[in-house]
Structures are given as C-alpha cells and as structure tokens.
Amino acid sequence: MRRNAKRFLLTAVTVFWGCALFDAVACTSAVVTGKVTKDGRPLLWKHRDTGQEQNRVEFFSTERYSFLALVDSPSVGGEAWIGVNEAGFSIMNTASYNLKEVGDPVKEMDREGVLMFRALSICKNLSDFERFLDTLSRPMGVEANFGVIDAEGGSAYYEVNNTTYNKVDVNDPRIAPNGYLIVTNFSYTGRFNEGMGYIRQQTASTLFAQAAPSYSISPQWIAQEVSRSFYHSLLGIDLKNVSGSSVQLSGNGIDGLSNGSGWFIDQDFIPRKSTSASVVVQGVKRGEDPQMCIFWTLLGYPPASVMVPLWVKTGALQPALWVRSAESQNAPLCEWAVALKHKSFSITRGSGSRYFYWRGIYNEEGSGYMQRLRPVEDEIFRLFAPLIAKWRLEGEIDVKALERVYTEVSERIAVAFSGI
C-alpha cells in the first residue's frame, strides 16, 4: 500500500474513534417547505441515531391534543423523539454540541424528549411553541436543534440551550434560499467549527440539492434515497456503485484502495449501526384539515425495514407491527429490522462491531436484504397513494378501508421478512 494511502487510513481510524462516542446520540434531519416538495406540502424528517436500538410508535391522548410519537422501547414514559399532534403541530430534535454556554455548570441534561412530549401535548403552532419555550423554567436541561412544522405554514428550527433559544426560519429565503435546511449535530448560531455531523450534513445536502430543482423531495424519496444512502461526501464514494466490493477512491491521493472482502467501516454514512428509526412527517397545505398529516415511519435500521404511513386519526388502533406487542414491549417490525442489522454487524470481538458487511445489505446479484425489501415498500406506496389522494379530496379518512390495507400490508411484510 502506498504511503499516502496508509496515512489516509490512519487519519480515518483516528477520526473514527474520536467520533465514536457521539454516534449513539446523533441524528440527521431536515425541515422542508412546500416550495420544493413533490406535492407542495412541508416535510419534517428525523433520521434517529441513539443507543436504544428498539423503537416503537405510541399514541397519546393528553390534556389538550392527542398525538403520535416515536418512543424508546421500553419507554421510560413522558418522552417523545418525533411526533405529530391532531392540530398538525410536529416536532423533532437533533443533539447539538456547540450551543451550551462555555462554563455552563448544569449537569441535569438530555431533557429533549420530555420537552417534545410536553410541546406535542399543548402546542398548536410555532407561536405556541415559542411561548412554551419562553415560559419554561431555567435551566431547561437541553442542548439541541428542534425542527418544527405546523398546519399554518410554519417551518423552523429552534436552537436551544439551557437559557436561550434562536429561531431559524426555514420560510425566510435569506436563511433557506433553497426552501429547506439540513441539520445534524451542530447549530448554525453556535460556536463556529464545533459540534458534530459535518460530513453527514454535507452528504444529505448534496442529495437534497440534486432532488430539489425537479421537485422530487417526498417521503418515499427521503426513505429510499437518503435514509438508505451509502454515499459518503468526504470519501467521494457511493457503496451502491461499488463493483465487486472494490472501492476506487480518487481526489484523495489514493489510487485503487480495494476491499474485496465486502466489509466497511461504519463511519459517517447517514444509516449507521446506531440508527434506530427514520420518520418523515408530511404536513398539510394551509387550509387543509390537520388530520391529513401523515406520520411516515421506518422502524429500526432503515436498510432493513420498510416505511408505512400512520395517522393520529386512528388513535390507539395503530397497526400491530409498529406498536408494543403482546409478547414484549417492542414493535415486531423493529425487532425484525434489528435482527437483520445484527447479521450485517456480526463481528463482536475486539473492534469488529465497528464494521459492517455491505454485501449482505446490497450486492450485484440483488439478494441483499435492502434490495429484497424494496419491492414490498414500493407496493406499500402504490397501495396507499390513491387512498391518500381520495381522503384529501373528501376531507375524511376512511378508517375501515385503512384497517383493511394495514392488514394486507402487514401480511406482505411478514412474508417478506420470513424469507430473508
């Protein structure tokens, strides 16, 4: 191996271990206005990375608004990690590592889930959320970016620390000239060049920039082209384009760095071992009924799962694969997806857990589990598309029809996973 290749690999491994601590509390996200989406409706996306790999969906009926949310499984209660309520208010977060004031002595932190649970319970719009933040007791116990959309056209990020917050208005063309913002684990108004997630932010930005001019951004596009993207913006490679699991890197002083084994380091791709879910809230156009907001949900490791639409309207009667099962507190679909993920991250000794077997996920023969699950997900979108269009036109969700489709979809998903 050439000297510059060795130097590059040594640097990559050093950076990898330096960043590994943050992988368990890191996310990739976007607030997208209707200016650039396929159907003119806003989107709120959270690709969640966490130390809790089992996630599920739960319905909550609270003092003011009912809501759907992604929660840990098992849940400690009173926390939400992305959600949408019956008023069309939706919120999610990413951890930030450059917002906390220097010398801040507060030790009781990580209350983002509690804050979002409360906001979903009482907020109707961005103005409500701002009043909520204004009246919270200090210190707030958070260091995070909160993405929010509402049914009135509001789209913004709020960069919040223990004492203050800054609103970043995604509707303002001076701030978001492309009609969206991508946020990972640093804040735009935080300390310059500190924080984490810069490579993931660049990766997602590149992907969104390719889709925005043609108005291709949709929940399906995000699930299939971003949450499952194995493009790496720093290395300049896309594993899906790798032939025979051999990587050719150019522009980095490396000519022909090969990996014929099919194993790769799990570092700075958008989907990672720590990814527990990817959710897109599809909001409504101004004047539409907020009950038409859709909670598009990918539970578990996105390459090993499929996306389905959920609605607050159906209350506690959510489909069984996405909620707490009778046998455990876990959602069956998440358990299936995590089991497949563990096949890819099968080395447990030493530092082997930091590597994944790409050919089990995606390969030239088309037998990777991501490839085998794709037709099932395509069929889910095909089945729901005419129903969603009909319900929007009529202004009412046909719950009975929805239950029938969920039954059909759940059977197809179970069959697909049983054959992998």
C-alpha positions as CSV (number, residue, x, y, z in Angstrom):
1,M,0.0,0.0,0.0
2,R,1.3,3.4,-0.8
3,R,2.4,5.7,2.0
4,N,-0.3,8.3,1.3
5,A,-2.9,5.6,1.4
6,K,-1.6,4.4,4.8
7,R,-1.6,7.9,6.1
8,F,-5.2,8.4,5.0
9,L,-6.4,5.2,6.6
10,L,-4.6,6.1,9.9
11,T,-6.2,9.5,9.9
12,A,-9.6,8.0,9.2
13,V,-9.3,5.5,12.0
14,T,-8.2,8.2,14.4
15,V,-11.2,10.4,13.5
16,F,-13.4,7.4,13.7
17,W,-12.5,6.6,17.3
18,G,-12.6,10.2,18.3
19,C,-16.2,10.5,16.9
20,A,-17.5,7.1,18.0
21,L,-18.6,8.4,21.4
22,F,-21.1,10.7,19.7
23,D,-22.6,8.1,17.4
24,A,-25.2,7.0,20.0
25,V,-26.7,10.5,20.4
26,A,-26.5,11.8,16.8
27,C,-29.2,12.4,14.2
28,T,-29.6,13.7,10.7
29,S,-32.7,15.9,9.9
30,A,-34.4,18.3,7.6
31,V,-37.2,20.9,7.6
32,V,-38.5,21.1,4.1
33,T,-41.0,23.8,3.0
34,G,-43.7,23.1,0.4
35,K,-41.8,25.2,-2.1
36,V,-39.7,22.3,-3.2
37,T,-41.6,19.1,-2.3
38,K,-43.4,16.9,-4.9
39,D,-46.9,17.8,-3.7
40,G,-46.4,21.3,-2.2
41,R,-46.7,20.0,1.4
42,P,-44.0,20.6,4.1
43,L,-41.9,17.8,5.5
44,L,-40.2,17.2,8.8
45,W,-37.5,14.4,8.7
46,K,-35.6,12.8,11.5
47,H,-33.1,10.0,11.0
48,R,-32.6,9.0,14.5
49,D,-29.3,7.7,16.0
50,T,-29.4,6.5,19.6
51,G,-28.1,3.9,22.0
52,Q,-31.6,2.5,22.2
53,E,-32.0,0.4,19.1
54,Q,-35.6,-0.7,19.8
55,N,-38.1,2.0,19.0
56,R,-41.9,1.9,18.6
57,V,-44.8,4.1,17.8
58,E,-47.2,5.1,20.5
59,F,-50.5,7.1,20.6
60,F,-51.1,9.6,23.5
61,S,-54.3,11.3,24.5
62,T,-53.4,14.3,26.7
63,E,-55.0,17.3,28.3
64,R,-55.2,19.3,25.0
65,Y,-54.1,17.4,22.0
66,S,-53.7,13.8,21.1
67,F,-50.6,12.8,19.2
68,L,-48.5,10.0,17.6
69,A,-44.8,9.8,18.6
70,L,-41.7,7.7,18.2
71,V,-40.6,6.4,21.6
72,D,-37.9,4.2,23.1
73,S,-38.8,0.6,23.7
74,P,-39.0,0.0,26.6
75,S,-40.2,3.5,27.3
76,V,-39.4,5.5,30.4
77,G,-42.7,7.4,29.8
78,G,-43.3,11.1,29.1
79,E,-40.7,11.3,26.3
80,A,-41.1,11.7,22.5
81,W,-38.4,11.8,19.8
82,I,-40.5,12.9,16.9
83,G,-44.3,13.3,16.8
84,V,-47.3,15.0,15.3
85,N,-50.5,16.0,17.1
86,E,-54.1,16.4,15.9
87,A,-53.6,20.1,15.4
88,G,-50.9,19.5,12.8
89,F,-48.1,20.6,15.1
90,S,-45.0,18.4,14.6
91,I,-41.6,18.5,16.3
92,M,-38.3,16.5,16.4
93,N,-34.8,17.2,17.6
94,T,-31.1,16.6,16.9
95,A,-28.5,16.8,19.6
96,S,-26.2,19.8,19.3
97,Y,-22.6,20.0,20.6
98,N,-21.8,23.7,20.1
99,L,-24.7,25.5,21.9
100,K,-24.1,25.1,25.6
101,E,-22.5,28.2,27.0
102,V,-18.9,27.9,28.0
103,G,-18.6,27.1,31.7
104,D,-22.3,26.1,32.0
105,P,-22.4,24.1,35.2
106,V,-25.8,22.4,34.6
107,K,-25.4,18.6,34.9
108,E,-29.1,17.5,34.6
109,M,-29.3,17.5,30.8
110,D,-30.8,15.4,28.0
111,R,-34.4,16.5,28.7
112,E,-35.2,17.0,24.9
113,G,-37.6,14.1,24.9
114,V,-39.5,15.5,27.9
115,L,-39.7,18.9,26.2
116,M,-41.1,17.5,23.0
117,F,-43.7,15.3,24.7
118,R,-45.0,18.4,26.5
119,A,-44.9,20.5,23.3
120,L,-46.9,17.9,21.4
121,S,-49.5,17.9,24.3
122,I,-50.1,21.7,24.3
123,C,-48.9,23.4,21.1
124,K,-50.9,24.1,18.0
125,N,-48.4,26.2,16.0
126,L,-44.9,27.8,16.1
127,S,-46.2,30.7,18.2
128,D,-47.4,28.3,20.9
129,F,-44.1,26.6,20.9
130,E,-42.2,29.9,21.3
131,R,-44.5,30.9,24.2
132,F,-43.8,27.5,25.7
133,L,-40.0,28.0,25.4
134,D,-40.4,31.5,26.9
135,T,-42.2,30.2,30.0
136,L,-40.0,27.1,30.7
137,S,-38.1,27.3,33.9
138,R,-34.3,27.7,33.5
139,P,-32.1,25.8,33.1
140,M,-34.1,23.9,30.5
141,G,-31.7,20.9,30.5
142,V,-31.3,20.8,26.7
143,E,-28.7,21.5,24.1
144,A,-30.5,20.7,20.8
145,N,-31.9,21.8,17.5
146,F,-35.7,21.4,17.4
147,G,-37.3,21.2,14.0
148,V,-41.0,22.2,13.9
149,I,-43.7,22.5,11.3
150,D,-47.4,23.3,11.8
151,A,-50.7,23.4,9.8
152,E,-50.5,27.1,9.3
153,G,-47.4,27.1,7.1
154,G,-44.8,27.5,9.8
155,S,-41.4,25.8,9.3
156,A,-38.4,26.5,11.5
157,Y,-35.5,25.2,13.6
158,Y,-35.1,26.4,17.2
159,E,-31.5,26.2,18.5
160,V,-32.0,25.8,22.3
161,N,-29.6,25.7,25.2
162,N,-30.2,25.9,29.0
163,T,-31.1,29.6,29.0
164,T,-31.8,30.9,25.5
165,Y,-33.0,30.0,22.0
166,N,-32.7,31.2,18.5
167,K,-35.3,30.7,15.8
168,V,-34.0,29.8,12.3
169,D,-37.0,30.4,10.0
170,V,-36.9,28.0,7.0
171,N,-39.6,30.1,5.2
172,D,-37.1,33.0,5.1
173,P,-35.3,32.9,1.7
174,R,-32.4,34.8,3.2
175,I,-31.9,31.9,5.6
176,A,-33.0,29.0,3.5
177,P,-32.8,30.1,-0.2
178,N,-33.3,26.5,-1.4
179,G,-36.5,26.0,0.5
180,Y,-35.1,23.6,3.1
181,L,-32.4,23.2,5.8
182,I,-30.4,20.2,6.7
183,V,-29.3,19.9,10.4
184,T,-27.2,17.3,12.1
185,N,-25.3,17.8,15.4
186,F,-24.2,21.3,15.3
187,S,-26.1,24.6,15.4
188,Y,-25.8,27.4,12.9
189,T,-25.8,30.0,15.6
190,G,-23.5,28.0,17.9
191,R,-19.7,28.2,18.3
192,F,-18.0,28.1,14.8
193,N,-16.5,24.8,13.7
194,E,-17.5,23.0,16.9
195,G,-20.2,20.3,17.2
196,M,-20.5,17.0,15.1
197,G,-22.1,15.7,12.0
198,Y,-20.5,17.9,9.4
199,I,-19.8,15.1,6.9
200,R,-23.4,13.7,7.3
201,Q,-24.7,17.3,6.8
202,Q,-22.8,17.6,3.6
203,T,-23.9,14.2,2.4
204,A,-27.6,15.0,2.9
205,S,-27.2,18.5,1.5
206,T,-25.7,17.0,-1.7
207,L,-28.6,14.6,-2.1
208,F,-31.2,17.2,-1.4
209,A,-29.6,19.6,-3.8
210,Q,-29.9,17.0,-6.6
211,A,-33.6,16.5,-6.0
212,A,-34.9,19.9,-5.1
213,P,-34.8,21.5,-8.6
214,S,-37.1,18.8,-10.0
215,Y,-39.4,18.9,-7.0
216,S,-38.6,15.3,-6.3
217,I,-38.5,15.5,-2.5
218,S,-41.1,13.3,-0.9
219,P,-41.4,10.8,2.0
220,Q,-40.7,8.0,-0.4
221,W,-37.6,9.7,-1.9
222,I,-36.2,10.5,1.6
223,A,-36.7,6.9,2.7
224,Q,-35.2,5.3,-0.3
225,E,-32.6,7.8,-1.4
226,V,-31.4,9.5,1.8
227,S,-32.2,7.3,4.8
228,R,-30.7,4.3,2.8
229,S,-28.0,6.2,1.0
230,F,-24.5,4.9,1.3
231,Y,-22.9,7.9,-0.3
232,H,-20.0,9.4,1.6
233,S,-19.4,13.0,0.8
234,L,-15.8,13.2,2.2
235,L,-14.6,10.0,0.6
236,G,-16.5,10.7,-2.6
237,I,-17.8,7.1,-2.9
238,D,-21.3,5.5,-3.1
239,L,-21.2,1.9,-2.0
240,K,-24.2,1.2,-4.2
241,N,-21.9,1.9,-7.2
242,V,-19.1,-0.3,-5.9
243,S,-18.4,-3.2,-8.3
244,G,-17.4,-6.5,-6.6
245,S,-17.0,-4.7,-3.3
246,S,-13.9,-2.9,-4.6
247,V,-13.6,0.8,-3.9
248,Q,-11.7,3.2,-6.2
249,L,-11.0,6.5,-4.5
250,S,-9.9,9.4,-6.5
251,G,-9.1,13.0,-5.4
252,N,-7.8,11.9,-2.0
253,G,-4.4,10.9,-3.1
254,I,-5.4,7.2,-3.2
255,D,-5.4,5.2,-6.4
256,G,-7.2,1.8,-6.1
257,L,-7.8,1.2,-2.4
258,S,-9.7,-2.1,-2.6
259,N,-11.8,-4.0,-0.1
260,G,-12.6,-7.3,-1.8
261,S,-14.0,-8.7,1.4
262,G,-17.2,-6.6,1.3
263,W,-16.6,-5.2,4.8
264,F,-16.5,-1.5,5.5
265,I,-16.1,0.9,8.5
266,D,-19.4,2.2,9.8
267,Q,-18.4,5.9,9.9
268,D,-20.3,9.0,8.7
269,F,-22.8,7.3,6.4
270,I,-26.3,8.5,7.1
271,P,-27.6,5.0,8.0
272,R,-25.3,3.6,10.7
273,K,-25.4,0.8,13.3
274,S,-26.8,3.4,15.8
275,T,-29.7,4.3,13.6
276,S,-33.0,3.2,15.3
277,A,-35.6,4.8,13.0
278,S,-36.3,7.3,10.2
279,V,-39.5,9.2,10.3
280,V,-41.0,11.8,7.9
281,V,-44.0,13.9,9.0
282,Q,-45.8,15.0,5.9
283,G,-47.7,18.2,6.8
284,V,-50.7,19.8,5.2
285,K,-51.2,22.8,2.9
286,R,-52.5,25.9,4.5
287,G,-56.3,25.4,5.0
288,E,-56.3,21.6,4.8
289,D,-57.6,19.6,7.7
290,P,-54.6,18.8,10.1
291,Q,-55.9,15.2,10.4
292,M,-54.4,14.7,7.0
293,C,-50.9,15.0,8.4
294,I,-49.1,11.7,7.8
295,F,-46.5,10.1,10.1
296,W,-44.4,8.1,7.6
297,T,-42.4,5.6,9.7
298,L,-39.3,3.5,9.2
299,L,-38.7,1.5,12.4
300,G,-35.3,0.0,13.1
301,Y,-32.3,0.1,10.8
302,P,-33.6,1.7,7.6
303,P,-31.8,-0.6,5.1
304,A,-33.6,-3.5,6.9
305,S,-37.1,-2.0,7.2
306,V,-40.0,-0.6,5.2
307,M,-41.9,2.7,5.5
308,V,-45.6,2.9,6.2
309,P,-48.0,5.9,6.7
310,L,-49.7,6.3,10.1
311,W,-52.3,8.8,11.2
312,V,-53.3,10.4,14.6
313,K,-56.9,9.9,13.4
314,T,-56.8,6.2,14.1
315,G,-55.9,6.8,17.8
316,A,-54.7,3.8,19.8
317,L,-55.7,1.4,17.0
318,Q,-52.4,1.6,15.2
319,P,-51.3,-1.4,13.2
320,A,-49.7,-4.1,15.3
321,L,-46.3,-4.3,13.7
322,W,-45.4,-0.7,14.7
323,V,-46.6,-0.7,18.3
324,R,-45.9,-2.6,21.5
325,S,-46.5,-6.3,21.0
326,A,-48.2,-8.7,23.5
327,E,-45.0,-10.7,23.8
328,S,-42.8,-7.8,24.6
329,Q,-42.7,-4.0,24.8
330,N,-41.1,-3.9,21.4
331,A,-42.7,-3.4,17.9
332,P,-42.4,-6.6,15.9
333,L,-41.2,-4.7,12.8
334,C,-38.4,-3.1,14.7
335,E,-37.3,-6.4,16.2
336,W,-37.2,-7.9,12.7
337,A,-35.2,-5.0,11.3
338,V,-32.7,-5.1,14.2
339,A,-32.2,-8.8,13.7
340,L,-31.2,-8.2,10.1
341,K,-28.9,-5.4,11.1
342,H,-27.1,-7.7,13.5
343,K,-26.4,-10.0,10.6
344,S,-24.5,-7.2,8.9
345,F,-22.7,-6.2,12.2
346,S,-21.9,-9.7,13.1
347,I,-18.4,-9.4,14.4
348,T,-18.5,-8.8,18.2
349,R,-14.9,-9.4,19.3
350,G,-12.4,-6.5,19.6
351,S,-13.3,-3.6,17.3
352,G,-15.2,-5.8,14.9
353,S,-18.5,-4.2,15.9
354,R,-17.4,-1.1,14.1
355,Y,-17.6,-2.8,10.7
356,F,-20.5,-3.9,8.6
357,Y,-20.8,-6.5,5.8
358,W,-22.1,-4.5,2.8
359,R,-22.7,-7.4,0.5
360,G,-25.4,-8.7,2.9
361,I,-27.2,-5.4,2.6
362,Y,-26.7,-4.8,-1.1
363,N,-24.9,-6.7,-3.9
364,E,-24.7,-7.2,-7.6
365,E,-26.9,-10.3,-7.5
366,G,-29.8,-8.3,-6.0
367,S,-30.0,-10.6,-3.0
368,G,-29.1,-8.1,-0.3
369,Y,-31.9,-7.6,2.3
370,M,-32.3,-3.9,1.3
371,Q,-32.9,-5.0,-2.3
372,R,-35.3,-7.8,-1.3
373,L,-37.4,-5.4,0.9
374,R,-37.6,-2.6,-1.7
375,P,-40.4,-4.2,-3.8
376,V,-42.6,-4.6,-0.7
377,E,-42.1,-0.9,0.2
378,D,-42.8,0.2,-3.4
379,E,-46.1,-1.8,-3.2
380,I,-47.0,-0.1,0.1
381,F,-46.6,3.4,-1.5
382,R,-48.6,2.2,-4.6
383,L,-51.5,0.9,-2.4
384,F,-51.7,4.0,-0.3
385,A,-51.3,6.6,-3.0
386,P,-54.9,6.5,-4.4
387,L,-56.4,6.3,-0.9
388,I,-54.5,9.3,0.4
389,A,-55.5,11.3,-2.7
390,K,-59.2,10.3,-2.2
391,W,-59.2,11.2,1.5
392,R,-57.6,14.6,0.9
393,L,-60.2,15.3,-1.7
394,E,-63.1,14.2,0.5
395,G,-61.6,15.7,3.7
396,E,-62.1,12.5,5.7
397,I,-60.0,9.3,6.3
398,D,-61.9,6.1,5.8
399,V,-60.8,4.2,8.9
400,K,-62.3,0.9,7.8
401,A,-60.6,1.0,4.5
402,L,-57.3,1.9,6.2
403,E,-57.6,-1.1,8.5
404,R,-58.1,-3.4,5.5
405,V,-55.0,-2.0,3.8
406,Y,-52.9,-2.3,7.0
407,T,-53.9,-6.0,7.3
408,E,-52.8,-6.6,3.7
409,V,-49.6,-4.7,4.1
410,S,-48.7,-6.3,7.4
411,E,-49.1,-9.8,5.9
412,R,-46.9,-8.9,2.9
413,I,-44.2,-7.5,5.3
414,A,-44.3,-10.6,7.5
415,V,-43.9,-12.9,4.5
416,A,-41.0,-10.8,3.1
417,F,-39.1,-10.9,6.4
418,S,-39.7,-14.7,6.9
419,G,-38.0,-15.3,3.6
420,I,-34.8,-13.4,4.4
